[in-house]
Amino acid sequence: MRLVVIASVLTIGFACQAAAQTAPAPSADAVTATRSEMRELIEAVQATAKASRENVDHARVVPDLLYQILTKLDKIEDKLDKVETTLKETQASASRKR
């Protein structure tokens, strides 16, 4: 989750700086990107967005699962405490009868 937030802040920071810069004058030897290169860049951006989305979904689900596991462990611990208390009472009453 922290990684996503840090990446978002950096991306926004760089985007703001890039937007604030003036466009350089086109030079005679400027490199133009072909359609296939642009398509590859778009696919890479889409893959990055998908990975980021999955990371966010994972970050949302994991705490819920941990909370459910901890809740179940608390219930089991309470039941074990009850069983332990019952056993102690049973053993105490059995030793008194002897």
ABEGO torsion letter per residue (X at the ends): XAAAAAAAAAAAAAAAAAAABBBBBBBAABBBBBAAAAAAAAAAAAAAAAAAAAAAAAAAAAAAAAAAAAAAAAAAAAAAAAAAAAAAAAAAAAAAAX
